[in-house]
Amino acid sequence: MTVDHDVLPEHDRVRQQEVSTAVLVGYAAAATGIFGWFLFGLLVQRQGFVDSVGESAGAAFGLLLAVSVIGTLRHNGD
């Protein structure tokens, strides 16, 4: 019989930190802002669908990079 994964006792498992409400609100605000940026480019600036998607995707990747760097700095500071 084979086992797909190792089974650890309960006391040896690493506890996952829960995501705070403030972080979830921040993520929701960032997603709303990115979608708003897409709609602004598409409807107000009339720059076209592909350009609006590209611009909002670039902003989203920039935010993901910032979140990644901040998370790494916070994790290494513990």
N, C-alpha and C positions, 0 to 999 in steps of 0.2 A: 504494500500500500504506500502511495506517495502523498506527500503533503505539499500543497502549493505555496504555503508561506509558513514562516516560523511562528509558533504560538508562544507568547511571553506570559508569564504570570502577571496578575493584576498590578502588583506593587512594582514590577520592573518596567511597566509601560510609561512612556513619556506623556504627560498630560498636555493636551493642546490648549493654548490660551484662547479664551473666547473673544470674539470681536466685539468691541464696545459699541454702544449705540451712536456715539459721536462719529466713529469711523464709518458706520453704515450710512449715517446722514451725509457725511462728506462724500462717500462714493455715489450716493443718489444725486447729490448736488452736482458732482462732476459729470455724471452721465446726462443729467438734464442740461447742463451747460454745453456739452459737446453736441447734443441733439439740437439745442437752440442755435449754436454756431453753424450747424449744417443748414437749418432752416433759414437763418439770416443770409447766408451765402446764396442759397437757392432762390429765395423769394424776394429779398430786398436788393441784393447786389446783382441778381440775375446772371450769375456766372456759369450756370450749367450744372447738371447733376453730377457728372464725373469730377469736375473741379471742386464742387462742394463736398463730395465724399472724400476726396483726397485731402482737402484742407482740414476737415474735421478728423479724419483718421490720423493725420500728422499731429494735430493737437492732442488726440487721445494717446498716441504713442509717447508724446512728450510727458503727459501726465503719468503714464505708466512708468516711465523712466524715473521721474521724480519720486513716485511712491516707492519704487524699488530701492532707490538710493537712501531715502529716509528710513525705510524699514531695515535696511542693512546697517545703517548707522545706529539705529535704536537697538537692534539685536546685539551688535558688538559692544554696545555700551553697558549691557547687563552683566 
